[in-house]
């Protein structure tokens, strides 16, 4: 069972299990420590403002996760994880129960990953890069009078309920599998654990996140990894489409629709992944704003194990951050080197990313488009999982 951090069957650490296999208990830990450097452009500001080009640099602990996962009665999976490096509601990273009627029909309730984008659904700590693509995680840019509303394309963790499963489409040894996930979430993201939503004034339906995902796997079950030093043989492939509608999001100001398409493949030492996604933002009637905005982004990345312990990777990330109504794009190429220390579950990562700007009508548009995003980003990260 996948839990987003470590699987129940993972050989890291230890697992307690009954003789009949119906009861399983596995504690786990995942710790990341990162040194990072961010260099920002002047963005047209006068040096008299005493602007620092180097900011948000130094050392950080993105994740310090302690949790446990397991199975009871052979049909009910559970997971609870705490991120001690977070604050507020984000401290509770995951908390869910998953009941299996059959492999093709499962029911999950709690706080977990919403079914949108391969980048976020990949097991934490097994991504090719230490950070997810900027096009997914950064806030969008709107006209200055609307800057209080800045949704990002990714939906991440949330509290809700999901119906999901994997069905076998043939009887050959190498199964064709179809996976699906569909459900309802608060739409508030991981920063809220409580029930705070209402009924939409415009559509008269609950103001929740409605989302789903459909995947096709022609080479058997696709592991949710972008690189694992213990999986250097075999082949897996996945195609997916996903979408969602977040009703009265952004402090009940907008209705946000999202669509995404994804591809991922593991072929012996190779990993290849690519995604494209689109978001449409429309305002609720109470705001008295008739404008709508469309944003899109995409990335492609390739990783290869040059040895049993060293993985090299490249990524090209692209984002129309200021919307299709304005000229200009962000281009964010990146490179990474991962080193897996044998037998001790240590992973070291070194990456560099450059943020370029292209096609803007004016210098002001160019300066505004990458506000809050560093031109040069470099990171060294150590990760331990148990």
N, C-alpha and C positions, 0 to 999 in steps of 0.2 A: 504494500500500500504506500503510495506517495504521500508525503506530508509537507513537501516544500523545503525541508531542511535535511533530514535523513530518512531513508526508508526503513520499514520494520525489518526487512531482510538484509539490511546493510551490515557488513562485517566489522565496522568500526565499533569499538567499545564492547559491550556485552548485552545479552538478551536473556531474560528469564522466560521460560516457556513450559507449559504443561506437557505431559507425555502424549496426549492426543492432539496437541497443536491448536486447541480451541482458545487457549488463554496465552497471550503474549504481552510482555511488558519490557519496554526498552527505554531507558533514560539516555539523553544525549546532550551534548554541549557543542556550540560553534562560536568561535571567537575570531574576530578580525581586528587587526591593528594596522593603521595606515598612516604613512607620512605623505603629505601632498603639497603641491606647489601650484598656485594660480597667479597668472599674470594677466592683467586687464588693460585694454587700450584706454587712451585718455577720453574717448567718446566726445571729443570736441570741447571739453571743459578747460577753462583757464587754469593754469598751474597755481594761480592765486588761491584757488579753492582748497589747496593742500591735499589734492587727491593722491591716494596711494595706488600705484600700479600693481603692487603685490599685496594681496589680501586673501583671507580665508585659507591661509597656508599654515603648516605646522603638522601636529600629530592629532589623530582622531581615532575613536573606536566606533565604527559604524554599527557593528553588531556584537553583542555579548549575550548569546542566546542559551538559555538553560530550559530544557523541556523533557517531556516523556511522551511516548506514543505506544500504541499496542492494539490488541484485539481481545474481545471478550465473547464467549459463547460461540465463537467461530464465525460470527456474522456482523458484529458491531465493532468498528474501528474507532479509535479516539486519539486526540492529540491536543496537547497544551504546551505552549512555549512562551517564555518571558524574555523580552529583550531589555536587559538591565542597562544598556547604553542609551535607551530612548527616554522620552519624557511623556507625561500625561497619559492619554489613552493608548499611545503607541507602545507603552511598556507591555501591554498584552498583545503580543504579535499574532498568535493564533490560539483558538480554543474551539474545537468542534467535535461532533459525533457524526459517524458515517455508518448507516445501516444498509446492509447488502441483502436485497431480495434475491438477486442473481447478479452475475457479472455485468449483465446488460441493464440492470435496474438498481441503482443505488440512490440513497437519500442522505443528504448532508445538511446539517444546521450548525450555525455558530459563526465564528470569525475566521475567514480564510481568503485565499486568492480568488478574485473575480475572473471569469473566463474570457480574458482579453489579452492578446499578444503573447507570443512564445517567449519573448525576453523576460517578462515577469513570471511566467509559469515555470520557467526553468528552476531546478532545485537551487536553493540559495547556496552560494559558495561553489557551484559547479558551472558558473557562467564563464565564457571565454575571457571577458574583461571584468575588472573589479567593479565597474559602474555600468549601469544600463545605458542604452543610447540616449543622448541628450534630447533628441526629438520626442521621446516619450515622457521624460521626467520634468522638462522645463515648462514654466508657465507661458501661455501664449500672450501675444501683444495685441491690444485693441486701441482704438482712439483714446487719447489721454483723458477725455471726459468719462470714459468707462473703465478706467484702470482698476477699479475695485473688483471687477469681474475678470479673472485671469485663469480659466480652467486649463489643465494639462490634458494631454491625450490619454495617458495611462489611467486606469482606474484602481489598480493595486489591491490591497487588502480591504475587506469590508465585512460588515455583519449582515447575515442573511440566510437564505435557504436555497438549496440547489438539488435538482434531480439530474443524475448523470450515469454514465455507464459505457461499456465497450462491448460491441457485438461482433461476432465472427461472421464473415461473409462467404467463406468457402471452407472446404474440408481438406485442403492441401496442407502439407507439413509447415510451409511458410505461410501463415495465415494472412488473409486480407482482413483488416480490422476497421471498424467504423466507431469512432468515439463521439460522444455528445455531452454537453453541459448546458443546462438552462435553469434560470432561477431569478429570484428577487433579492435585492440588497437595499440597505438604507440609502446608498448613494452619497454618504457623507465621508467615505474613505476611512482610513485606519485611525484618524485622529478623534473619532467619536465612537464610543461603545454603547451609548444609550439610544433609546427610541425617541427621536426628536422630530419626526416627519409628520406631514399633514395631508390634506386632500388638495389636489391641483385645482386652482380657481378657474383655469382655462379649459382643462380637459376633464375635470371631475373624476379623476382616478387617483389612487394613492401616489403621493410624490416620492417614488422610489426609483431605484436603478433596475431596469429590466434588461437582462443580458443573456447571451447564449453563444455557444461555440460548437462547430462541427469539424471533425478531423477524420482524415482517411490515412491509414497506415498499411501500405502494400507489403511490407517486409516484417510483419509482426509488431509487437508492442514497442513503441518508441520510448526509450528512457528519457526522462526529463533532465538531460545533461548536455552541456556544450563542450565537455572535455573531462575525461576521467582516466587517470593513468592505469586503472585496473580493467579498463574496457578498450583494449587496442585491437581486438579482432571482432569481426561480425559486421553486419550491415542493417541499418534501420532508416526508414524514411517516413516523413509526415507532411501532409498538406492540410491546411486549415483555413477556415473562414470564421469570423466572429463579428459580433455587433451588439449594440446596446443603446438604450435610451434612458438618460438620467433626467427625470421629471422634476422641475423646480429645484435645480441644483444652484450652487453659488449663492447661498442665502436667499433662496426662492426667487432668484432674478432671471435664470435662464433655463431653457430646455436643451440639453446637449445630446446629440445623436452621434454615434461612432460606428465605423465599419473598419474591418481589418482583414488582411489576407497574409498567410504565412507559409513558409517552407523551411524544413530542417532535414538534414541528412547526416548520419554517422556511417562512415564507410572505413572500416579498419582504423587507421590513425587519422583520418580526415574528419573534420566537422565543417559543414556548410549551412548557413542560415540566412534567410532574407525575409523581410516583412515590409508591408506598406499599410498605412492607416490614414483615415480621414475623419474629421470631426466637424459637425455643423452646429453652430451656436445660434439659437434664436431666443429673443427676450420674451418674458411673460408680459401680459397685458398691463399689469400694475406698474411696470417701469415706464410705460408710454414711449417705448423705443421700438421702432419698426424695422431697424436695421438687422440683418443677419450676417454671420461671418462663417467662412469655411477655411479650415486649416488641414494640412496634410503633411506627412513625413514618411520616410522610408530609410531602411538601412540594409546593408549586405555585409556579411562577415565570413571569414574563412580561418579555420585553425588546423594545424598539423603538428603531430608529435614527431619531432626530428629524432628523438630517442625515447626510451621508455619513461623518462622523467622530465623532458623538456618539451613544452608546447609553444609554438609561435603562432601569432594571429594578426590579422589586419581587419579593419572595419571602415566602411564609408557610411557616414550618417548624414542625412539630408532633411531639412525642415523648412516649410513655408510658414515661419513663425508669425509674420505680420498679416497673414490671411491672403486669400486669392485676389482680394480687391486692390492690393498694393503690390508694386513690383518689389523684387528682392527675395533672396534665399540665404539660408545658412548652410555651409558645407563643413562637415566635421570629420575629417579622416583621423584614424587612430591606429596605433600599433601596440602589441602586448607580447610579453614573454612570461610564461608560467613555468615554475620549477616545482615538481612534486618530490619531496624528500621521501625516499623509500621507507616503508614499514612504520612510519611514525605519524602519518596523516597530517603532515605539514605541507602547506602550499604557499609558495612565494610568487608574487606577481609584480611586474613592472610595466607600466603603460605610459603612453604619451598621446595627447589629443590636441589638434590644432583646430580652431574655429575660424573659418573664412566667411566673407560676406560678398555676395555677387548680385548684380543686376538691379540695385536700388536706384530710384529716380533722383534722389538728392542725398547729400552728405548727411543731413539730419536723419533721414530715414535709415541710412546705413548705420549711424551711431545708435539710434534707438533700437534697432532690431536685435542686437546682441547684448542689451543691458542685462547685467546680472550673470552673464556667461563669460568665462575667462577666454582670452585668445589662446593662451598656452596653458595646458593642464598636464601635470606629471604626477605620478603616484607610485609608491612602493608599498606593497601590502603583504603582511604575514597572516596566514589563516590556519587555525587548528580546529579540527572536528573530531568528536569522540562519540 
